[in-house]
Amino acid sequence: MPMQTVQAASTFFAVSLEILEAGKILPCDIWLRHDGTDPILYRAKDLAFEPEHVRRLAESGVESVLISFEDARAWTDYLGQRLRHEARDESKPLSGRIEMLLRTSRATMNDIYRDPKAPVVKEQVSHLADSITKIMQQPDALVTSIRMMEHDYYTYTHSLHVAFYGVSLAHAAGLHDTSYISSIGRGCLMHDIGKVGLSHALLNKRGRLTKEEFDQIKTHPMRGARMLDEAHWGDPIARDIVLCHHEDLNGQGYPHGRHDDLISVACRIASISDAFDAMTTDRSYARAMSANDALTILRTRRVDAYDQSLIKVFITMLLDPSEKR
């Protein structure tokens, strides 16, 4: 089939090659762009995307393909069905389902943080949060997930981990409204989206930040909330998490210095999950702490910053089932 090209004015969003299932019928056209040229049609919709296609693209150094905004609905429907299947397919062991969900979610979050204004982002995040909410209801799901998490820090992997911790903590704390828990998941997935646009050098600086640099970092909650508003998210719980995940119960957090009852349960859950994953992940400026050391900080040095009743639930939640017994 001859290659088709489109005018540069056509609009596309990137999708990681890793997400495209080999041997499956595609719900949308797949396009490629080489060296700034106009996109070229690589594989038409309703044709199988074979393992050979994946191999050739990977060998050529292709990490992501393009999908037209015209196919956005078909893509998000496809991704949602895939995520729901991976989370609920009880014919597979829990570890296998979590591994597939983590792999797909990591690639999806990478795409989202590369282009957070793409028209598919809101639905992609909802699909991810719903699937995480479903699978984390399983008793051993979090402990199994932690064993598979990557512990090198990237904003998109950190956000995914925070969602796994946050949704699990919501379940463990006795929250039962799945739509509310899914909103917590959405907020956790997007909590650092305001860091998009901040310089890489600033976000990965080794050593102590200057006051001016830290002031820049502290803009990310308000930047993130503004991005959700501009995209008409309409999810006040998720927006509150994006805006308030650095607020402390003692009133010394940012951006508004909220305290005590002015900080919602959803934000308290996200704050604990965010802090724990940040401390237990390798950063450019610090090695990962052990879980015990991170929990000690949350329980002692920052005792008045975090909801200690939720911290107790969080600690119990992290225990292996045999330790709980």
N, C-alpha and C positions, 0 to 999 in steps of 0.2 A: 504494500500500500504506500503510495507516495506521501511524503511528509507534508502536512499542512502547516502554514504559518498564519499568525494573526497580527493585527496592527498592535503596536506597542501600547496603545491607549487601553487595550483590553486589560481587565483587572483580575489578578490571580492571588491565591494564598498558597503558602508552602505547606507540604505535608511530608513528614519524615518517611523515607523509604521503608523503614522498619515496620510501619503500621500497615502497609499494604500486604495483605495475605496472599502468598503465592498459591496459584491454582484456583483462585476464586474469581467469579464474574464481577467485573468492576461496575459500580453504579454511576460512574462519571468518567469523562475523558481525562486522560493523564497527559500533561504537557511537560516539556523540558525547555530550559533556557540555557544557552551556552554563551559565556563571555559577553553578557549584556545584549545579546541579540534578541529579536522578538521570539516569544515562545513558539515551540514546534510541537505539534500533536505527536505523542509517542505511542499511545495505546487508546483506542476508542472505547467508549462505554459499551457495556453488554458483551465484551470480549474477555476471555480469561487472562489474568495476569499471571503468567507461568513462572515457575522457578528459574527458568532460563533468563527471563527478563530481569528478575531480581539480581541474578548473578552478573549479568553483563553490566547493568547499571552500577552495581557495587564495585566491580573491577575497574570501571571508568571513573571512580571517585565520586559518583553521585550519591549524596546523602539525603536529598529531598527532591520531590517532584512538585509540580504545580497543578492546582485545580482551579477552574474558572469560578468566579462568584456565581455564575449562572447555575452551577452544579452544587452550590453550597448546601441546599436542602437535602439533596440525594446523599451527599457525603456525610452530613451529620446524622441522618437516619441510619445509614450503614454503620457508622461508628457506634451509635447508641445501641443498635441491635447486637453488635459484636461484644461490647462491654457487658451488656446484660447477660449474654450467653456465657461469657467467661466467668462472671460472678456467680451464676446460678446453675451451671452444669454440674449436677451432683454425681454424674457418672465418672467424674474425674476427682482425684484426691484433692483435699483442700490446698495442699502445698502447690500442686500443679495449677490450680485456678488462680491462686495468689501470684505465682510467678508470671503467668500470662497477663494478669491484670496490671501488675507492676510494670512489666515491659511495655505494654501498650500505653499505660498512663504516663510513663516517663517520656516516651516519644511525643505524646500529645501535649504534655506540659511544655516540652522544649519548643514545639511549634507555637504554642500560645504565648510564651514569653518572648519569642522572636517577633511576633506580630499580634500584639494584644488587641488591636483595633479591627482585626478581621471579622467579618460578619458571622462567622461560625463559632466564635469563642464562647459566647454565652451558653449556647446549647451544648458545646463540647464539655464545658465545665460542669454543667448540670448532669450530663450523662456520667461523667467521672464520679461526681459526688454521690449520685444515686447508686452506682455500682459499688463504691467503697462502703456506703452505708449498709448495703445489703450483705456484703461478704464479711464485714467486721462484726456482724451479729454472732458469728461462729465463736465458740468459747476459746479456741486456740489460735484464732486468726492473727491477733496482733503479735504474739510471740513468734509465729511462723513468718510473718511479714518482716519483723526486725532482722531475722537471720538472713533475709534476702536483700535488705536495703543496701544501697551503695553509700559509703561513708565519706566520699569526697564531696565537698560542698559545691553545688551549683544552685542558683536561685530556684530553678524549676524543680530539681530533685528535692531540695529542702521544702518547698511548698507542698509537694506531694507527700512527703513524710509527715509534715504537720497535719495534713488532712487525715492520714491514717491514724495518727495519735489522737487528734481532736475528735474524730467520729467515734473511735474506741472509747475515749474518756466519756463522751456523751452517753454512750450505751451503758458503760460501767457505773455512771453516776445515777442511773435510773431514769433517764429521759426516754420516753416511749414514742413521742410524735416523730415518725420517720421523715415527714416533710421539714420539721424543725431541725432534725439532725442533718438532713441533706443540705439545708441552708448553712449550717455550721461547716460542713464539708466544702461548700462553694466558697465561703469566706476564707477558710484556711488555704484552699488552693490558690486564691487570688490575693492573699494577705500582703505579699511583697510586690505586687504588680507595679506599685509606684516607683520601684527602683529602676524600672525600664526607663532609659533616658539619662540616668545618672552615669557618670563616667566609670568605665571598667577599672581604671587606675584607682579611683576613689573607693569603689566597692571592695577592691582586693588589696588595698594598701597594707603593707607590712608595718607593724609598729603602731604607735599611738596616733590617733587622729588629732589634728588641731581643733580648736573650738569652731573655726569656720567650716572645717570639713565635717565635723559632727553635726553642725547646724544644717548642712546640706543633706546628710543622711536622714536627719529628723523630718525632712519634708516629705518622705515617701508615703506615710499614711494618708496625708491630705491629697497628695498627687494621685494615689491609688483610688481614693474615694471619688475624686473628680473624674477619673477615667471611667469608673462605673456609672456615674451620673450621665456623662456624655454618651455612653452606650445604652442608656435607658434600661439598666438592669432590673430595677423595680423589686429588689430583694433587700429589705431594710436590715435583716439579720446579717447577711453576707457583707453589706456595706459597713455596718457597725464594726465588724471584725477587721475589715481592711483599715478603717479609720482608727480603731482603738486597741489594736493588739499590743501596743507598747504603753498603754496606760497601766499604772500600778495602783493597788488598793490604798497605798499610803499617800497618793496624790502627787508623787514625784516623777510620774511618767510623762509621756508626750503623745499627741501634740497639745492637748488641752488641760492636762493635769487633773483629769477626773479622779474620783476616789470613791471607795466603798460602794454604796448602792447605786451610784451613778455609772458603774461598770456592770454590764449585763453578764449573765452566766455564760452566754456564748463567747463573749470576749475573754472572760476568765479562762475558759477552756482553751481557747486559741493561744492565749498568752503563755500558759504553762507548756503547751505542746511546742510552740515556737522556741521558747527558751531552752527546753530540754534537747530538741533536735539540734539547735545551733551549738550547744555545748558539747554534744556527743558526736559531732561531725568534724572532720579535718577541714580547717580553713587555711587560707593563704598566710594568715598571721598567727595561727595557733593550732596546735595538735588537738585532736579530739580528747575529751575527758572520758573517764569511765562513767558508766551510768550511775554508780554509787556516788562518785564525786559530784556529778551534776545535781543529783537529788539532794545531796548534803547542802549545796549552795541554795537550792530552792527552799530547803527546810530551815536553814540557819541564817546565813548572811542576808538572804532576801526574804526573810520570814514574813515581813509586813507588806511585801509587794504582791504576793500571790495568795490566792484563796487556799488556806491550809487544809480545809476539809476536802477540796478537790485534789490537792497534792496527795493526801492519804489514799484516796481512791486510785490515783495515778500510779502510786507505788505498788499497790496490790495488783493492779491491772498488768504491770510489767512482769510480775512473777510468773515463772513457769508453772503450769497446772500442778505438777508434782510438789512444788514448793508451797503452793497454796494449801494443799492437803496437810 
